[in-house]
Every structure is written in C-alpha cells, then in structure tokens.
Amino acid sequence: MPAPILQWFNQIDQALLFLVAPLALLLVLSGLDDLGIDLAWLYAWVEYRVTRKNNDTAHNLDIPQSRIAIMVPLWHEHQVIASMLEHNVASIRYNAYHFFVGVYPNDQLTKSAVSAMARRFPNVHMAVCPHDGPTSKADCLNWVYQHIGLYEEERGEHFDIIVTHDAEDMIHPEELRWINYYATRYDFIQIPVFGLKTPFHEFTHGVYCDEFAENHSRDMVVRSRFRCFVPGAGVGTGYRRQALEKLAAAQSNRIFEPAALTEDYENGLRLRRLGCSQVFASPWRTGGPGSDFVATQEYFPQKWGAALRQRSRWVTGISLQGWERFGWEGTLSEVYWLWRDRKGLLGSPLGILANALFAYGLATHMWLRLTPNEIYLTWATLSLQAIRTAVRMGCVARIYGFAFSLGVPLRVFYANALNAAATFSAMWRYAKAKWRNEPLRWLKTEHAYPTRTALLSHKRRLGEILVGSGYLSEAALASAVSSLPPKTRIGEHLMALGEISEHVLYEALSLQQGLPFTSLADEDIPLGVARAIPKPVLREWRVLPFKIAENGLSVACPDLPTPELSQALQSHTSLEIHYHLVVPHEYEEWSQALL
C-alpha cells in the first residue's frame, strides 16, 4: 500500500479509536435512561399483580353511555374512507356515537365518498371546511369541531366526549365503551395504537409494529402510572368536552393548533398544564390468552419513502417545533419527558455512527487496541443494548407472537437507519424553513385500509347491527332470540317473523361481512360480462358476473363467498374478483335470463 494512503488510513483509524470512549459514554447514559423506564415499568407491573388496584375489568364498562362524536379529518382519502366508515359502523359495540368527517371543497372525490356514506348511515355527517385544502390536520379538525357545535344547536343535542381518528383506522369494537368508562374520571384518554401484523420480510412496517408495541406497552404506561404528561397519538384519543372548552378558552378557540405538525402531541402537554387529568388505557385483552387487545389498529407506511416523510414530520413537530414552542420549561417530570421525546435528535445519528464503528472494529480488530476502561464502556453499551432489544422483543411477542418478535434484532438496525434519515431530513427542512422565513409544511401520509379478511375479526353479531342501524328494536331482537328454532339462522327467523325484509337483512350482512351490497335491478348486465366465466361454474357456485372495471370482475352472489369459491372462479379469469351481496330473488331472476 502506498505510504500516503497508509498514512491517511492510520489517521482515520486513530480518529475512530478516539471516538470510542465518548461515543460509548453517551450510549451508556442513554441506555441507563431507558433502563430506568424499564424498572419503573416493572414496578408498575408488580404493583398491579400484588395489590390488584386495577379494577378496569369488563363489568365496569356497563355504565350509561355518554354521547360521543368521532372526528375524522380528510384530504384525498376517497379510496379508503368508505371502507373505514362501513367497517367501523358495523363493528363498534356502542350506540350513542356519531362520525363527523371533515373534507375540503376542492376535494370532490372525497366529498362524494363521504356524502354517499352520510346518505347510508344516519350517524355519519360531512363537515365541509370553509376554504380549499390542504391546510393542516389541525385546521381541518378545528372546523370539524365547529360543525359539531352547529349540529348540536340545530338538533338540540350535546356530545359529552370527542374522539379523534384517521381515515385508515380500525376502531376496536370496545374502544368507545372504554373511553366512556375512563371519561368518568379523566379529561384526556389515549387508547393504545398498534400496527396490523404484516409479513416478516416487510421491514418498514415491521419497525412501526416494534416501536408502537414497545412504546404503548411500556413508555406510555409509565407516563400514565406516575402521572406524567400523556401525549396524544392522534388516533384513539378521547377528550371530555370540558377539557376541549378549556383548550378553546386558552388558545382563542383554536383547540388544535393549526401551525403545529403534531397537534395531538401538543394537546397532551397543553391539557396537562391546564390541570386536566390524563390516562393511557394500558393494553387490555377482550378475553383470555390469544384474544385481541383493545387498541386502534392500522396499516402504517410500508415503503421507505412514505415512512421517511411521516417520521420527518414527527421529528419536526415533536422535537424541533416542540422545542421552539415549549422550550424546556415545566415541572421536573415534564422536562424529563420532553428530554425523552427529543433525545432522538442526538440518539438516532449516534446510533448510526455506533453501528458503523462496531462494524469497522470487527473488520480491523480495533478492539485489541482499546484501553481497559474503553473495553468496560463498550461492554456496558453492548449489555444495555441487549437488554433494550430483549425488552422490545418481549413487548412485540405479547402483541404479535413469538415468531414475529424474532425479527426485532434485525429490524433494530433498519429502524436506526430510518430514524437517522428522518432526523437529518427534519433538521434540513426545519433549517430551510427558518432561513427562508416560511411556515413548516405538513407532509401528508398515504393511507391504506385492511382487507376484508383482517376486518372480519371485529365483526358484530347480525342482531347488534340491525338494532344499531335502527331496523330492529332491542325488545324485538330479544323476543326473536328466545323463540329461535334449532339450526335456524337469526336473520332467516327475523324475516319469517316479519320483523325485517330481505333487503334489510342483506344490507346488514354486507356491513357485517365488509362486502358491498348491490341491487341488480339497477344494473345493465351485458351478456358477455355475465358469461366471463363458464356457465357450469357459475351455476354450481351461484354467482353472476355483472361488471368489468379497472382490471376487476364484479360478481354478484346471494351467499357469503368462501375461499373455495374464490379458488374456483380465479382459475378461469386473470381479473381480480370483487364480490357483491345481492338478495336471492334478484340473483335468480338475472341468472335465469342470462345463464
């Protein structure tokens, strides 16, 4: 190797060797900080197990239902909002609630989708902002809140609790009952948020699953247990009406700060400083082991670019904008958690440097030249990282199972790279905005909604949907259940009793199963489309193709589709099958005419 190059290499080597001690010391201090939270979490768990002070069991949920308004702000969400509303209206086990969905005048597709849902469901209302969008999520939420006030004035009704959600959220069927229960004692309630489980190889979404599983199983529990300020997560966040009125009075009627990129986080801190009580609802299973947790579930970004945009906004809003707007003032516990929330500004880049230095040390045997003190610091760093990874694996295993948790050690490195990139991006955007004296821009996240298979785990019973939709009284349902003959389905029995029509039954089934309900009487079915699949197959499986659009084949069926049906049809077409429920007599009429 030429002497100049060798000399340059030695200089680099010496510089990296010099970095080992200060870098290891910083990582040890950060690791001890995390270990302190682990010990506080362990204390809270032991206290619960020993003293059984937590009486938040299912029987406590049977209390009078307060009226709840769910606010959903939208911008270009026409592809997911119909599915979101349909599924949640069908699954929520609570009666006294309404959706108020915010849209912009210049987002016609989303307006049309929400308008169609409002016509279908009496508890869904569209709130149109007075100006074109997009502005910010906070601005949209403020106008939705104003619309709730107008609705109350017009109808003479009052909503006691306000809940925020996004267009991609799967609201747990029991969530509103839990929020209603906690609202008897707390002004601000945050329900856990978890990512929907995705395949092992999807590292980007897996990072979200890991981080939310740990944060909403550990950190948020500690914050709530020791009465520190609880930040909002933006979804599954409940506010008592009196708390929102305090925010409005303190901020010139701006409940959500329009300039804030993370208004949900800020509201948690602002309410704390206004003396409002807060709680994080610890992850609670609805049944025994293996049952689901009461939590909001959603698909987070699954690609690097989308995740980078979202995380850049989080870092900008929580760390940089939060530092600018709130500084380091407050009680000791507030200042500590502000440090915890902002330390990623330093921790994420240092993590990348530590990983690179570790790899370099393994490749060059640099560790043989460390002093004893540097070796002790290095081992302390590795030990704390092992504890950190083990704790995360435990949290992930509890939510997603042991097999999924085995990917945590691999995803840790990917998460560090993603978070470091988001930190650098946030600092660049923030510095550029300040240099140009421009407002910070909101980076919108693209949303996706779960498939029908994932949604079925939350489906309500058919009778609940009929009662909740106003088609049947609770007394009529109870009477029908008491007289239900053996091996007879409740829907058929209700039709036989004359309580509901066939059309109502199938509309309720479509809600329960997450399938669109179609009237073939309104369709013009071309003969070529109806015979897109061989007639013997259609007759055997009782289905009728009626539309081809966007590489998809819409198929009408009077029975619920099965995997066997899908396999049989898919072997005869390359088009994606879209199932639609239809009432049997319409199917029979069209099938006789066309098949």
Secondary structure, DSSP 8 states (H G I E B T S, - for coil): --HHHHHHHHHHHHHHHHHHHHHHHHHHHHHHHHHHHHHHHHHHHHHHHHH------GGGG-S----EEEEEE-SS-TTTHHHHHHHHHHH---SSEEEEEEE-TT-HHHHHHHHHHHHH-TTEEEEE-SS-S---HHHHHHHHHHHHHHHHHHHT---SEEEE--TT-B--TTHHHHHHHHTTT-SEEE--EEE----TT-HHHHHHHHHHHHIIIIIHHHHHHTT------SSSEEEEHHHHHHHHHHTTT-SS-TT-S-HHHHHHHHHHHTT--EEE----BSSSTTS-BSSEEE----SHHHHHHHHHHHIIIIIIIHHHHHTT-S-HHHHHHHHHHHTHHHHHHHHHHHHHHHHHHHHHTGGGG--HHHHHHHHHHHHHHHHHHHHHHHHHHHHH-HHHHTTHHHHHHHHHHHHHHHHHHHHHHHHHHHHHT--------------HHHHGGG---HHHHHHHTTSS-HHHHHHHHHT--TT--HHHHHHHTTSS-HHHHHHHHHHHHT--B--GGG----HHHHTSS-HHHHHHHT-EEEEEETTEEEEEESS---HHHHHHHHTT-SSEEEEEE--HHHHHHHHHHH-
